[in-house]
Amino acid sequence: MRTRLTLLQIFVFGALLGSFFDWFHTHGGVTAYPYPWIFGMAWWTPPLFGAAALSIAGSHVLLDRALGRRMRALPTWVVVGGVVYFGCFYYLSGSWHTSNFGKLAALLAGWAVLFGLLDRSWQGAVLALVTAWVGCTVEILLTGAGAFTHLTADRWGIPVWLPALYLLASLAVGNLGRKLLAGNAPPAR
């Protein structure tokens, strides 16, 4: 029962905070929805962000175990700090009016700093790359279907900096999942 409640908490957290972060993009003129519902977003945006948070959090806990990864226990303030740090770069990607390659450089630097502080493992790098690939694939499909638009897309309907934003999400939301779902305990062998 506790796990179901935790999964629901992660879903709600992702739906609320992810939608708030998405507002940085709609308000900043980076993305647009053809049929906005509230705050410039579509009605399906909160459930999508809830599912994304649940997918990242859950997959990281499961893949940690599958990869035999030992995690060091992170204090709650560090996990929360990682989410806030991610939010700052989400804001930057929506509000900083520079080239897409400028945003890419800033987001990659931000990821490198957070990766250096919180992870530094090959497994963490693989999880980040998988998160970026899956997230970008979903966005390519959604933009291709006309569900929303990246207003400064470079290729396949997405901007070049988007994978780096997903790299940051992997660290922040992955560690949140570890804290809530696995209690930061080392994975079972």
Phi, psi and chi 1 to 4 in degrees:
 res  aa     phi    psi   chi1   chi2   chi3   chi4
   1 MET       -  -39.6 -177.9   66.2  170.2      -
   2 ARG   -61.3  -40.3 -178.3 -178.6  177.5  -81.3
   3 THR   -64.4  -41.2  -59.4      -      -      -
   4 ARG   -62.1  -42.0  -73.9 -172.9 -171.1  147.2
   5 LEU   -63.7  -41.4 -179.6   59.6      -      -
   6 THR   -64.1  -42.4  -57.1      -      -      -
   7 LEU   -61.6  -41.2  -67.1  172.4      -      -
   8 LEU   -63.9  -41.1  178.9   61.9      -      -
   9 GLN   -61.3  -43.1  -70.9  170.5  -30.0      -
  10 ILE   -64.7  -41.8  -67.6  169.1      -      -
  11 PHE   -60.9  -48.2  179.8   86.6      -      -
  12 VAL   -64.7  -42.5  169.8      -      -      -
  13 PHE   -57.3  -48.0  171.6   82.3      -      -
  14 GLY   -64.8  -40.7      -      -      -      -
  15 ALA   -62.1  -44.2      -      -      -      -
  16 LEU   -77.0  -55.0  -65.0  174.7      -      -
  17 LEU   -70.5  -39.7 -165.5   61.6      -      -
  18 GLY   -61.7  -40.5      -      -      -      -
  19 SER   -66.9  -37.8  -64.3      -      -      -
  20 PHE   -62.8  -45.2  176.2   67.2      -      -
  21 PHE   -62.9  -38.9  -72.7  173.9      -      -
  22 ASP   -61.7  -32.3 -173.1   57.9      -      -
  23 TRP   -59.6  -32.2  177.8   76.8      -      -
  24 PHE   -56.6  -38.1  -62.9  150.6      -      -
  25 HIS   -77.0  -43.9  -75.2  175.7      -      -
  26 THR   -68.6  -42.7   56.1      -      -      -
  27 HIS   -67.2  -34.7 -178.4   71.2      -      -
  28 GLY   -81.7   -1.6      -      -      -      -
  29 GLY    75.8   27.3      -      -      -      -
  30 VAL   -95.4  -35.3  173.1      -      -      -
  31 THR  -130.4  161.3   59.0      -      -      -
  32 ALA  -149.7  143.5      -      -      -      -
  33 TYR  -105.8  140.6  -65.9   89.0      -      -
  34 PRO   -68.7  -29.8   20.8  -27.9      -      -
  35 TYR  -130.1   75.1  -54.4  105.1      -      -
  36 PRO   -65.2  147.5   14.0  -18.0      -      -
  37 TRP  -106.1  -57.7  165.6   60.7      -      -
  38 ILE  -149.5  141.9 -171.8  169.3      -      -
  39 PHE    52.9   30.5  -56.3  120.9      -      -
  40 GLY    80.1    1.5      -      -      -      -
  41 MET  -105.2  161.2   74.7  176.2  105.3      -
  42 ALA   -79.2  161.3      -      -      -      -
  43 TRP   -61.9  -27.6   67.0  -92.6      -      -
  44 TRP   -87.5   -2.4   48.9  -95.8      -      -
  45 THR   -63.0  -50.7  -54.8      -      -      -
  46 PRO   -57.6  -46.5  -26.2   36.0      -      -
  47 PRO   -62.8  -34.7  -17.8   24.8      -      -
  48 LEU   -64.2  -45.1  179.0   69.5      -      -
  49 PHE   -67.9  -34.0  -83.8   96.4      -      -
  50 GLY   -62.6  -45.4      -      -      -      -
  51 ALA   -65.3  -37.2      -      -      -      -
  52 ALA   -64.2  -44.7      -      -      -      -
  53 ALA   -62.2  -43.3      -      -      -      -
  54 LEU   -63.7  -40.9 -158.4   52.3      -      -
  55 SER   -65.0  -45.8  -63.1      -      -      -
  56 ILE   -66.8  -49.1  -65.6  169.4      -      -
  57 ALA   -60.7  -49.2      -      -      -      -
  58 GLY   -68.0  -42.3      -      -      -      -
  59 SER   -65.0  -35.9   67.3      -      -      -
  60 HIS   -67.0  -40.1  -78.7   50.1      -      -
  61 VAL   -65.1  -45.4  171.1      -      -      -
  62 LEU   -65.9  -43.5  -68.0  173.3      -      -
  63 LEU   -71.5  -31.0  -71.8  171.9      -      -
  64 ASP   -57.1  -45.7  -76.5  -14.4      -      -
  65 ARG   -65.8  -44.8  -70.8 -172.9  177.9  133.5
  66 ALA   -64.4  -34.5      -      -      -      -
  67 LEU   -86.8   -0.1  -64.8  170.6      -      -
  68 GLY    65.7   32.7      -      -      -      -
  69 ARG   -82.6  129.8 -177.2  173.7 -171.7 -159.0
  70 ARG   -94.7  128.0  -66.7 -128.6  173.8 -109.7
  71 MET  -108.0  140.8  -68.9  -63.4  -58.1      -
  72 ARG   -83.6  145.4   62.5 -173.6  170.0  138.7
  73 ALA   -68.8  126.7      -      -      -      -
  74 LEU  -103.1  131.9  -64.3  175.5      -      -
  75 PRO   -63.8  154.5   -8.8   15.5      -      -
  76 THR   -54.6  -41.1  -59.6      -      -      -
  77 TRP   -63.7  -30.5   70.8  -91.5      -      -
  78 VAL   -71.9  -42.3  171.7      -      -      -
  79 VAL   -63.3  -46.4  173.4      -      -      -
  80 VAL   -63.2  -41.3  170.0      -      -      -
  81 GLY   -60.1  -37.2      -      -      -      -
  82 GLY   -64.6  -39.0      -      -      -      -
  83 VAL   -67.6  -42.0  171.3      -      -      -
  84 VAL   -63.9  -43.0  169.8      -      -      -
  85 TYR   -58.5  -46.4 -175.4   86.0      -      -
  86 PHE   -58.3  -43.9  168.2   54.2      -      -
  87 GLY   -60.5  -36.8      -      -      -      -
  88 CYS   -63.3  -40.5  -69.9      -      -      -
  89 PHE   -75.4  -29.7  -79.2   91.9      -      -
  90 TYR   -63.1  -45.2 -145.5  114.1      -      -
  91 TYR   -60.1  -45.9  175.2   78.5      -      -
  92 LEU   -57.8  -43.2  176.3   84.8      -      -
  93 SER   -66.4  -22.1   67.2      -      -      -
  94 GLY   -96.0  -23.8      -      -      -      -
  95 SER  -110.8  -20.8   64.3      -      -      -
  96 TRP   -84.0  114.1 -170.4   28.6      -      -
  97 HIS   -92.1   82.8  -62.6  -70.8      -      -
  98 THR  -134.0 -177.2 -171.1      -      -      -
  99 SER   -67.9  158.2   72.3      -      -      -
 100 ASN   -61.8  -32.2  -76.8  -11.9      -      -
 101 PHE   -72.7  -31.1  -75.5   99.1      -      -
 102 GLY   -64.4  -43.2      -      -      -      -
 103 LYS   -64.3  -40.7  -72.7 -178.2 -174.6 -177.3
 104 LEU   -58.2  -46.9  173.2   63.0      -      -
 105 ALA   -61.1  -43.9      -      -      -      -
 106 ALA   -65.6  -43.0      -      -      -      -
 107 LEU   -67.6  -39.6  -68.2  170.7      -      -
 108 LEU   -65.4  -39.6  -75.0  175.0      -      -
 109 ALA   -63.6  -42.5      -      -      -      -
 110 GLY   -61.8  -41.3      -      -      -      -
 111 TRP   -65.3  -43.3  176.5   77.6      -      -
 112 ALA   -59.8  -40.7      -      -      -      -
 113 VAL   -64.8  -49.0  167.9      -      -      -
 114 LEU   -66.1  -39.6 -164.7   59.6      -      -
 115 PHE   -61.8  -42.6 -175.6   76.1      -      -
 116 GLY   -64.1  -33.2      -      -      -      -
 117 LEU   -81.1  -38.0  -69.2  171.8      -      -
 118 LEU  -109.5  -15.2  -60.4 -177.8      -      -
 119 ASP  -135.1  -81.3 -157.4  -52.7      -      -
 120 ARG    62.7   36.5  -61.5 -175.7  -53.2  -93.5
 121 SER  -127.2  154.7   71.1      -      -      -
 122 TRP   -66.0  -33.4   69.0  -93.2      -      -
 123 GLN   -64.9  -40.6  -64.2   97.9  -32.6      -
 124 GLY   -63.7  -38.3      -      -      -      -
 125 ALA   -66.2  -41.4      -      -      -      -
 126 VAL   -64.1  -45.1  168.1      -      -      -
 127 LEU   -60.9  -39.5  -72.1  170.2      -      -
 128 ALA   -64.8  -42.9      -      -      -      -
 129 LEU   -65.6  -40.4  -69.6  171.2      -      -
 130 VAL   -65.0  -42.7  168.7      -      -      -
 131 THR   -60.0  -44.1  -59.6      -      -      -
 132 ALA   -64.2  -42.5      -      -      -      -
 133 TRP   -64.0  -48.4 -178.1   78.7      -      -
 134 VAL   -65.8  -47.3  170.3      -      -      -
 135 GLY   -59.9  -45.0      -      -      -      -
 136 CYS   -67.0  -37.1  -71.8      -      -      -
 137 THR   -61.9  -44.1  -60.4      -      -      -
 138 VAL   -60.8  -44.6  168.3      -      -      -
 139 GLU   -67.4  -35.1  -68.1 -152.2   26.5      -
 140 ILE   -62.6  -43.0  -70.8  166.4      -      -
 141 LEU   -65.0  -42.9  -66.9  171.6      -      -
 142 LEU   -66.8  -43.3  -72.0  170.9      -      -
 143 THR   -69.0  -36.1   57.4      -      -      -
 144 GLY   -63.9  -31.1      -      -      -      -
 145 ALA   -83.6   -4.9      -      -      -      -
 146 GLY    81.9   14.5      -      -      -      -
 147 ALA   -67.8  -34.1      -      -      -      -
 148 PHE  -160.7  174.9   76.8  101.6      -      -
 149 THR  -134.5  134.4  -56.8      -      -      -
 150 HIS   -85.5  116.5  -79.1  -78.4      -      -
 151 LEU   -72.6  -15.7  -61.8  174.0      -      -
 152 THR  -124.4   43.5   60.0      -      -      -
 153 ALA   -64.0  145.2      -      -      -      -
 154 ASP  -101.0  -44.6  -66.3  -56.7      -      -
 155 ARG  -154.8  142.7 -172.8  122.1  174.6  136.3
 156 TRP    56.4   24.5  -57.1  -50.6      -      -
 157 GLY    85.1    4.6      -      -      -      -
 158 ILE  -128.0  155.5   62.6  171.4      -      -
 159 PRO   -80.4  156.6   25.5  -30.1      -      -
 160 VAL   -63.8  -23.4   69.0      -      -      -
 161 TRP   -82.7  -12.3   52.0  -99.2      -      -
 162 LEU   -59.1  -42.9 -170.8   62.3      -      -
 163 PRO   -57.6  -36.2  -24.4   34.0      -      -
 164 ALA   -66.7  -33.0      -      -      -      -
 165 LEU   -65.6  -37.7 -170.5   61.0      -      -
 166 TYR   -70.0  -31.2  -83.0  106.5      -      -
 167 LEU   -59.7  -43.5  -65.6  175.8      -      -
 168 LEU   -65.3  -40.9  -78.0  156.7      -      -
 169 ALA   -60.4  -37.8      -      -      -      -
 170 SER   -58.2  -45.5  176.0      -      -      -
 171 LEU   -67.3  -50.1  -73.9  168.1      -      -
 172 ALA   -68.3  -52.2      -      -      -      -
 173 VAL   -76.9  -32.9 -178.9      -      -      -
 174 GLY   -61.1  -44.3      -      -      -      -
 175 ASN   -69.1  -32.8  -79.6  -32.3      -      -
 176 LEU   -62.4  -44.7  177.3   69.0      -      -
 177 GLY   -61.6  -42.0      -      -      -      -
 178 ARG   -61.5  -41.7  -69.3  175.7 -178.5  110.1
 179 LYS   -66.3  -45.4 -174.1   70.7  171.7  177.3
 180 LEU   -83.8  -38.8  -64.4  177.1      -      -
 181 LEU   -90.1  -38.5  -67.6  170.5      -      -
 182 ALA  -109.5   -2.7      -      -      -      -
 183 GLY    62.0   22.0      -      -      -      -
 184 ASN    62.0   15.9  -93.0  -16.6      -      -
 185 ALA   -72.2  150.0      -      -      -      -
 186 PRO   -59.6  143.4  -20.8   29.9      -      -
 187 PRO   -63.8  151.6   16.7  -23.0      -      -
 188 ALA   -67.2  146.0      -      -      -      -
 189 ARG   -98.3      -  -74.4 -138.7  176.9 -124.8
